[in-house]
Amino acid sequence: MPTNLSIDDGLLDTALKISGLKTKRDTVNQALKEFIQRREAEDLIEMFGSIEYEKQYDYKKLRNRP
């Protein structure tokens, strides 16, 4: 899907240099992937401590699988 966006050239040039990628398109796609991963990670972090497990659930036992 062709899209015309007005993107800050300074930001894009800096991102291109930092990323080491060859094209602006690859740089924007990588930036979007990293943005999504970071937001999804933040959502997971917020869940810590909010999940209740069954009392007989033994998470330590599952760590020591052969």
TIDREN-891265 format. One record per residue: residue in one letter; x, y, z of N, C-alpha, C, CB in turn. Coordinates in steps of 0.2 Angstrom, whole numbers, padded with zeros to 4 digits, always signed. Glycine has a CB too. Example, Ala and Ser with C-alpha at 12.3 -4.5 7.8 and 13.67 -1.06 7.14 Angstrom:
// TIDREN-891265
A+0066-0028+0039+0062-0022+0039+0066-0016+0039+0057-0022+0045;S+0064-0011+0035+0068-0005+0036+0064+0000+0039+0070-0003+0029;
//
This chain:
// TIDREN-891265
M+0004-0006+0000+0000+0000+0000+0004+0006+0000-0005+0000+0006;P+0005+0010-0005+0009+0016-0006+0006+0021-0001+0009+0019-0013;T+0010+0024+0003+0008+0029+0007+0013+0035+0007+0008+0027+0015;N+0011+0041+0007+0015+0047+0007+0014+0050+0014+0013+0052+0002;L+0020+0050+0018+0020+0053+0024+0025+0059+0025+0022+0048+0030;S+0023+0063+0029+0028+0069+0030+0032+0067+0037+0024+0076+0031;I+0038+0065+0036+0042+0063+0041+0048+0067+0042+0045+0055+0040;D+0049+0069+0048+0055+0073+0050+0061+0071+0047+0056+0075+0058;D+0064+0074+0042+0070+0072+0039+0076+0071+0044+0072+0076+0033;G+0077+0075+0049+0082+0075+0053+0082+0068+0058+0082+0081+0058;L+0076+0067+0060+0075+0061+0064+0076+0054+0060+0067+0060+0066;L+0073+0055+0053+0074+0049+0049+0082+0048+0047+0070+0050+0043;D+0085+0053+0046+0092+0052+0044+0096+0050+0050+0095+0059+0042;T+0095+0052+0056+0098+0050+0062+0096+0042+0064+0096+0054+0069;A+0090+0040+0063+0088+0033+0064+0091+0029+0058+0080+0033+0063;L+0092+0031+0052+0096+0028+0047+0103+0026+0049+0095+0031+0040;K+0106+0031+0051+0113+0031+0053+0114+0026+0059+0116+0038+0055;I+0110+0027+0064+0110+0022+0070+0108+0015+0069+0105+0025+0076;S+0104+0014+0064+0101+0007+0063+0106+0003+0059+0095+0008+0059;G+0110+0007+0054+0114+0003+0050+0111+0000+0044+0118-0002+0054;L+0105+0002+0043+0101-0001+0038+0102+0003+0032+0093-0001+0039;K+0100+0000+0026+0102+0004+0019+0097+0008+0017+0104-0002+0014;T+0091+0007+0019+0085+0011+0016+0081+0015+0021+0081+0007+0011;K+0078+0020+0019+0074+0024+0024+0068+0019+0025+0071+0030+0021;R+0065+0016+0020+0060+0011+0021+0061+0006+0026+0058+0008+0014;D+0067+0003+0026+0069-0002+0031+0069+0001+0038+0075-0006+0029;T+0072+0007+0038+0073+0010+0044+0066+0012+0048+0076+0017+0043;V+0061+0014+0044+0054+0015+0046+0051+0009+0048+0050+0019+0041;N+0052+0004+0044+0049-0003+0046+0052-0005+0053+0049-0008+0041;Q+0058-0005+0053+0062-0007+0060+0059-0003+0066+0069-0007+0059;A+0059+0003+0065+0057+0008+0070+0050+0006+0072+0057+0015+0068;L+0045+0004+0068+0038+0003+0069+0038-0004+0073+0034+0002+0063;K+0042-0009+0071+0042-0015+0074+0045-0014+0081+0047-0020+0071;E+0050-0010+0082+0053-0009+0089+0048-0006+0093+0059-0006+0089;F+0044-0001+0091+0039+0003+0094+0033-0002+0097+0036+0008+0090;I+0031-0006+0092+0026-0011+0094+0028-0016+0099+0024-0015+0088;Q+0035-0019+0099+0037-0023+0104+0038-0020+0111+0044-0026+0102;R+0040-0014+0111+0041-0010+0117+0034-0009+0120+0044-0003+0116;R+0029-0007+0116+0022-0006+0119+0019-0013+0122+0018-0003+0114;E+0020-0018+0118+0018-0025+0120+0021-0027+0127+0019-0030+0115;A+0028-0025+0127+0032-0027+0133+0029-0023+0139+0039-0026+0132;E+0027-0017+0138+0025-0013+0144+0018-0016+0146+0024-0005+0141;D+0014-0018+0141+0008-0021+0143+0009-0027+0147+0003-0023+0137;L+0014-0031+0146+0015-0037+0149+0018-0036+0156+0020-0042+0146;I+0022-0031+0157+0025-0029+0163+0019-0026+0168+0030-0023+0162;E+0014-0023+0165+0009-0021+0170+0005-0027+0172+0004-0016+0166;M+0005-0033+0169+0002-0038+0171+0005-0042+0177+0001-0043+0166;F+0012-0041+0178+0015-0044+0184+0012-0043+0190+0023-0042+0184;G+0011-0048+0194+0008-0048+0200+0000-0048+0200+0010-0042+0204;S-0003-0048+0194-0010-0047+0194-0013-0054+0192-0012-0042+0189;I-0009-0059+0191-0012-0065+0189-0011-0070+0195-0008-0069+0183;E-0017-0073+0197-0017-0077+0203-0017-0085+0200-0023-0076+0207;Y-0012-0089+0203-0012-0096+0201-0015-0100+0206-0004-0098+0200;E-0017-0106+0204-0019-0111+0209-0014-0112+0214-0022-0117+0205;K-0017-0113+0220-0012-0114+0226-0007-0120+0225-0016-0115+0232;Q-0010-0126+0221-0005-0132+0221-0001-0131+0214-0010-0138+0220;Y-0001-0126+0211+0003-0125+0205+0010-0124+0207+0001-0119+0201;D+0015-0128+0205+0022-0128+0207+0026-0125+0201+0024-0135+0209;Y+0028-0119+0200+0032-0116+0195+0039-0118+0195+0031-0109+0195;K+0041-0120+0201+0048-0122+0202+0049-0129+0199+0050-0122+0209;K+0044-0133+0200+0045-0140+0197+0045-0140+0189+0039-0144+0199;L+0042-0135+0186+0042-0135+0179+0049-0132+0176+0036-0130+0177;R+0053-0128+0180+0059-0126+0178+0064-0131+0177+0062-0121+0184;N+0063-0137+0181+0068-0142+0181+0066-0148+0176+0069-0145+0188;R+0064-0146+0171+0062-0152+0166+0068-0155+0163+0057-0149+0160;P+0068-0161+0162+0074-0165+0159+0075-0163+0152+0073-0172+0160;
//
